[in-house]
Amino acid sequence: MAWRPKIERVLWYAAAALCAVGMLGWLRAIGIWYQYWDLPRSPDPARGNIYPLNIHGVLVYQTLKEQLHRERWEFWSMAVAGCGAALGAFHKWITQNKSQAGSE
């Protein structure tokens, strides 16, 4: 049974690392939002700025490329953080089952 504590430790570190990376990605996604303050306030079809984005009540128009870039950062950072949270929950489940099995 010497392998079990090692797996628990690896799960804990993997969960913490994934959550940290996911949160850093989420902060980057927030940074992308604030880079968009300089976008035009009205649609500009000639430049491709036709996709609306509401930044705290200020409506700006972005290109499709800018929109997809921001959405990918948001999606993947939350997906990575969610995987980290799932690993953390799995780690907690394993350690609780281990402590219950040891008390019986």
KAWOPE-V536705 format. One line per field, one symbol per residue. phi: phi as a letter, one per 20 degrees, with the letter a starting at -180 (. if undefined). A space follows every 10 residues. Layout:
phi = ???
This chain:
phi = .fffffffff ffffffffff ffffffffff ffgffefeff ecgcffenec efbedlndec cdefffffff ffffffffff ffffffffff ffffffffff ffee
